[in-house]
Amino acid sequence: MHFHYLPRAEGPVLGIETSCDETAAAVLDSAGKVLAEAVLSQLAEHAPHGGVVPEIAARAHLHHLPELVKRVMGEAGLRFGDLAGVAATSGPGLIGGLIVGSSFAKGIALAQKKPFVAINHLEAHALSPRLPGLFPEEVPFPYLLMLLSGGHCQCVAVLGVGNYRRLGGTLDDAVGEAFDKVAKLLGLPWPGGPYLERLAASGDPFAFPLPRPLLGRPGCDFSFSGLKTAVAQLVASKPPGPLARSFAADVAASFQQAVAEVLADRAAHAMAAFRAYSPGACNLVMAGGVAANQTIRAAVAEQTKALGFGFFVPPPSLCTDNAVMVAWAGVERLRLGLSDGLDFSPRPRWPLEALSTSAESLPAP
């Protein structure tokens, strides 16, 4: 990644998020206080198709983003000239949406002669627990991140802004993707994760002995395809037609319990690997949409307590896609005097560890 080093910026930052199916904008001051934020869901547009349609998402971003940005700037009581910089998610994600958001941000930056910051969506999740006011004390570097979402499932050592080491990741499906696929098998609406969690609340989590992939294995990689296949076979054993609610609830609860046990086990292995990598470090952050699941939170929290780690989870509104975390990542980068050229190309694939190739050249905080 090519950085532009500028004097450290002070002032509000506009953040824009358009990586998938939420159009979002937020304004934060230089201390991280949220001055205004807005998230527009595209659920109604995509639900009839059972998933996100990239072309529909890009068109919706294009339609809604200008008014959304105008709204948050008005609520913050700011003009574009008051900004210290403009940050936009520039990868990874759906390329059409990334182009819309980053191009809009570049236009503002160019017109106002302000820095543009290309934000890695995964870094925005990684830095979100450092947002002032979320926890009684700031979460210091380094810390361990478990990123659990529809597109990502990985354990990462967060050593500093732009400095990451991947410790493990999924070998197949992301955990959120597995939730959505199992929910579809059970006849639940899209997006399936929240619906499956609600259904599981009335089921028996030990009704079916589903597999626990990689449980107890060395390392902190993940695998969910076998678990998903086991659920598919279980559902296929029933006669065609709608499933009995009690059966569906037991399947949902059993699946969720299996995932929670696997994630707790993987967290234990990741904490051991992280301690070996960063002796003395003892905090685990869980982020991403799946981090909102209460059963999974409880299982991982119990494991962190047993191993003497602090456990931090941003509130649900900051676990799912949002622009507050994008603006905050912009604040963190601008504090270091970092910005990007207007020729930066959005990247549908942009692993966190790619940011670390230039980490050694980052200016001191």
C-alpha positions in Angstrom: 0.0 0.0 0.0 1.4 3.4 -0.9 1.0 6.0 1.9 1.1 9.8 1.6 2.7 11.2 4.7 1.1 14.5 5.8 1.2 16.7 8.9 -1.0 15.0 11.5 -4.5 16.1 10.9 -6.8 17.5 13.6 -10.5 17.9 13.0 -13.6 16.0 12.1 -13.5 13.0 9.7 -16.2 11.8 7.4 -16.5 8.0 7.0 -18.3 6.2 4.2 -19.2 2.5 4.1 -20.5 0.8 0.9 -18.7 -2.5 0.9 -21.8 -4.7 0.8 -25.5 -4.1 1.3 -25.5 -1.2 3.9 -25.1 2.4 2.8 -23.6 4.2 5.8 -22.0 7.6 6.6 -20.7 9.0 9.9 -18.8 12.0 11.2 -16.4 11.8 14.1 -14.3 14.5 15.7 -10.6 14.1 16.1 -11.1 12.6 19.6 -13.4 9.9 18.3 -16.7 11.4 19.5 -19.5 10.5 17.1 -21.0 13.8 15.8 -23.5 12.1 13.5 -24.2 8.7 11.9 -26.7 7.0 9.6 -27.0 3.5 8.2 -29.5 2.6 5.4 -30.2 -1.1 5.1 -30.9 -2.6 1.6 -32.7 -5.6 3.1 -35.9 -4.9 1.2 -34.1 -4.8 -2.1 -32.1 -8.1 -1.6 -34.5 -10.2 0.5 -36.6 -11.4 -2.5 -33.4 -12.8 -4.1 -32.3 -14.7 -0.9 -28.9 -12.9 -0.8 -27.0 -9.8 -1.9 -27.2 -9.0 -5.6 -24.0 -6.9 -6.4 -25.6 -4.9 -9.2 -28.6 -4.0 -7.0 -26.3 -3.1 -4.1 -24.2 -0.7 -6.2 -27.2 1.0 -7.7 -28.7 1.5 -4.3 -25.4 3.0 -2.9 -25.3 5.4 -5.9 -28.9 6.5 -5.3 -28.8 6.9 -1.5 -25.2 7.9 -0.6 -25.3 11.6 -1.6 -28.4 12.3 0.5 -27.0 10.3 3.4 -23.8 12.2 3.5 -25.6 15.5 3.3 -27.8 14.4 6.2 -24.9 13.4 8.6 -23.0 16.6 7.7 -26.0 18.7 8.5 -26.6 16.8 11.8 -23.0 17.4 12.7 -23.4 21.1 11.9 -20.4 21.0 9.5 -19.5 22.1 6.0 -17.2 19.9 3.9 -14.4 22.5 4.3 -14.4 21.8 8.1 -13.3 18.3 7.6 -9.7 17.1 8.4 -10.2 14.2 5.9 -12.5 11.8 4.2 -12.3 8.1 4.8 -14.1 5.4 2.7 -14.1 1.6 2.7 -12.0 0.7 -0.3 -11.9 -3.1 0.1 -12.5 -5.9 0.6 -16.0 -6.1 -0.6 -18.3 -6.0 -3.7 -16.4 -4.0 -6.3 -19.4 -1.9 -7.5 -20.2 -0.6 -4.0 -16.5 0.0 -3.3 -16.2 2.1 -6.4 -19.3 4.1 -5.5 -18.2 4.9 -2.0 -14.5 5.6 -2.6 -15.3 7.7 -5.7 -17.7 9.8 -3.8 -15.2 10.3 -1.0 -12.4 11.2 -3.5 -14.7 13.8 -5.1 -15.2 15.5 -1.7 -11.5 15.3 -0.9 -10.5 16.7 -4.3 -13.0 19.6 -4.2 -12.1 20.6 -0.7 -8.3 19.8 -1.0 -8.6 17.4 2.0 -6.8 14.1 2.6 -8.4 10.9 1.3 -8.0 7.7 3.4 -8.6 4.3 1.8 -9.9 2.1 4.6 -9.5 -1.6 4.7 -12.9 -2.9 5.9 -11.2 -5.5 8.1 -8.9 -2.9 9.7 -12.0 -0.9 10.5 -13.4 -3.9 12.4 -10.0 -4.5 14.0 -9.7 -0.9 15.3 -13.4 -0.5 16.3 -12.9 -1.5 20.0 -10.4 1.4 20.4 -13.2 3.9 19.8 -13.2 6.2 22.9 -16.1 5.6 25.3 -16.9 2.0 24.3 -15.1 0.6 27.3 -14.0 2.1 30.7 -10.4 2.1 29.4 -8.8 2.2 25.9 -7.9 -1.2 24.5 -4.2 -1.0 24.0 -2.1 -2.6 21.3 -1.3 -5.4 21.0 -4.5 -7.5 21.2 -6.0 -10.6 19.6 -8.8 -10.2 17.2 -11.4 -12.9 16.3 -13.2 -11.5 13.3 -16.4 -13.4 12.7 -18.7 -12.3 9.8 -20.5 -13.5 6.7 -17.4 -13.2 4.6 -14.6 -13.5 7.1 -13.5 -15.8 9.9 -10.0 -15.3 11.2 -7.7 -14.8 14.2 -5.4 -11.9 13.9 -2.7 -10.4 16.2 -3.4 -6.6 16.1 0.0 -5.1 16.8 -0.8 -1.5 15.8 -2.4 0.6 13.1 -1.5 -1.1 9.8 0.4 -3.9 11.6 -1.3 -7.3 11.6 -0.3 -11.0 11.8 -2.8 -13.6 10.7 -2.7 -16.6 13.2 -5.5 -18.6 11.6 -8.5 -18.5 9.3 -11.3 -20.5 7.8 -10.4 -23.4 5.5 -13.8 -23.2 3.7 -17.0 -21.3 4.8 -16.9 -18.2 6.9 -19.0 -18.7 10.1 -21.6 -16.1 9.1 -22.0 -17.8 5.7 -22.6 -21.1 7.5 -25.3 -19.5 9.6 -27.0 -18.1 6.5 -26.9 -21.4 4.7 -28.2 -23.4 7.6 -31.0 -20.8 8.1 -32.0 -21.3 4.4 -32.1 -25.1 4.9 -34.5 -24.5 7.8 -36.7 -22.2 5.7 -35.8 -19.0 7.5 -35.7 -15.6 5.9 -32.5 -13.9 4.7 -30.3 -12.7 6.3 -30.5 -15.9 8.3 -28.2 -15.4 11.3 -30.5 -13.4 13.5 -33.5 -15.5 12.6 -31.6 -18.7 13.4 -30.6 -17.3 16.8 -34.2 -16.5 17.7 -35.4 -19.9 16.6 -32.6 -21.7 18.5 -33.8 -20.0 21.7 -36.8 -22.4 21.8 -34.8 -25.5 20.8 -32.6 -28.2 22.6 -28.9 -27.5 21.9 -28.1 -31.1 22.5 -30.9 -32.7 20.5 -28.6 -33.8 17.6 -25.0 -34.8 17.9 -23.6 -32.6 15.1 -19.9 -32.6 14.3 -17.5 -30.1 15.9 -14.9 -29.6 13.0 -11.3 -29.2 14.1 -12.2 -29.3 17.8 -9.1 -29.9 19.8 -6.8 -29.8 16.8 -3.6 -27.8 17.0 -3.6 -24.3 15.5 -6.5 -21.8 15.2 -7.9 -22.5 11.8 -11.7 -23.0 11.3 -13.9 -25.3 9.1 -17.6 -25.2 8.8 -18.5 -27.0 5.6 -18.8 -30.4 7.3 -21.1 -29.0 9.9 -23.2 -27.4 7.3 -23.4 -30.7 5.3 -24.4 -32.6 8.4 -27.3 -30.2 8.9 -28.3 -30.6 5.3 -28.4 -34.4 5.6 -30.4 -34.1 8.8 -33.0 -31.9 7.1 -33.0 -34.1 4.0 -34.0 -37.1 6.2 -37.4 -35.5 6.7 -40.3 -35.8 4.3 -40.6 -33.0 1.7 -42.4 -29.9 2.8 -42.3 -27.4 5.7 -40.3 -28.6 8.7 -42.0 -29.0 12.1 -41.2 -26.0 14.2 -39.9 -28.1 17.1 -37.6 -30.0 14.8 -36.3 -26.8 13.2 -35.7 -25.2 16.6 -33.7 -28.2 17.8 -31.6 -28.2 14.6 -31.0 -24.5 15.0 -30.0 -24.8 18.6 -27.8 -27.9 18.0 -26.0 -26.1 15.1 -25.5 -22.9 17.1 -24.2 -24.9 20.1 -21.7 -26.7 17.8 -20.5 -23.4 16.4 -20.1 -21.9 19.8 -18.1 -24.8 21.1 -15.8 -24.8 18.0 -15.3 -21.0 18.3 -14.5 -21.3 22.0 -12.0 -24.0 21.3 -10.4 -22.1 18.4 -10.2 -19.0 20.7 -8.3 -21.0 23.3 -5.7 -22.1 20.7 -5.5 -18.6 19.3 -4.9 -17.1 22.8 -2.0 -19.6 23.3 -0.5 -18.7 19.9 -1.0 -15.0 20.6 0.7 -15.2 24.0 3.7 -17.0 22.4 3.8 -14.3 19.7 3.2 -11.3 22.1 4.2 -12.3 25.7 2.3 -10.3 28.3 -0.5 -9.4 25.9 -3.8 -10.5 27.4 -6.9 -9.1 25.6 -9.2 -10.7 23.0 -11.5 -8.6 20.8 -14.4 -10.3 19.0 -15.9 -8.3 16.1 -18.0 -8.8 13.0 -21.7 -9.5 12.6 -21.5 -13.0 14.2 -20.1 -11.4 17.4 -23.6 -10.2 18.1 -24.8 -13.8 18.7 -25.2 -14.1 22.5 -24.5 -17.9 22.7 -21.2 -17.4 20.9 -20.3 -14.4 23.0 -21.0 -16.4 26.2 -18.9 -19.4 25.1 -15.9 -17.3 24.1 -16.2 -15.1 27.2 -16.0 -18.2 29.4 -12.9 -19.3 27.6 -11.2 -15.9 27.9 -12.0 -15.8 31.6 -10.5 -19.3 32.1 -7.3 -18.3 30.4 -6.9 -14.9 32.1 -7.7 -12.7 29.0 -9.8 -9.6 28.9 -12.7 -9.9 26.6 -14.0 -7.0 24.5 -16.9 -7.0 22.1 -18.2 -3.8 20.5 -21.9 -3.2 20.7 -24.0 -4.9 18.0 -24.3 -1.6 16.0 -20.5 -1.6 15.6 -20.3 -5.4 14.9 -22.3 -5.1 11.7 -21.2 -2.9 8.7 -21.2 0.8 9.7 -19.5 4.0 9.0 -18.5 4.9 12.5 -15.7 2.3 12.5 -14.6 3.5 9.0 -14.4 7.1 10.2 -12.6 6.0 13.4 -10.0 4.1 11.3 -9.6 7.3 9.3 -9.0 9.2 12.6 -6.4 6.6 13.7 -4.6 6.8 10.3 -4.7 10.6 10.0 -3.2 10.9 13.5 -0.2 9.1 12.1 -0.1 11.5 9.1 -1.3 8.8 6.7 -3.5 9.3 3.6 -3.8 7.8 0.2 -3.6 9.1 -3.4 -6.8 9.8 -5.4 -5.5 7.1 -7.8 -6.0 4.4 -5.2 -8.0 1.5 -6.8 -10.7 -0.2 -4.7 -9.8 -3.9 -4.0 -12.4 -6.6 -3.8 -9.8 -8.7 -2.1 -7.5 -7.0 0.4 -6.2 -9.2 3.3 -5.3 -7.5 6.5 -1.8 -8.8 6.5 -1.2 -7.0 3.2 -1.2 -3.8 5.2 1.7 -5.0 7.3 4.1 -5.0 4.4 4.6 -1.3 5.0 4.1 -1.3 8.8 7.7 -0.9 9.6 7.7 2.4 7.8 4.8 3.9 9.7 5.7 7.0 11.7 5.7 6.8 15.4 2.3 7.5 17.2 
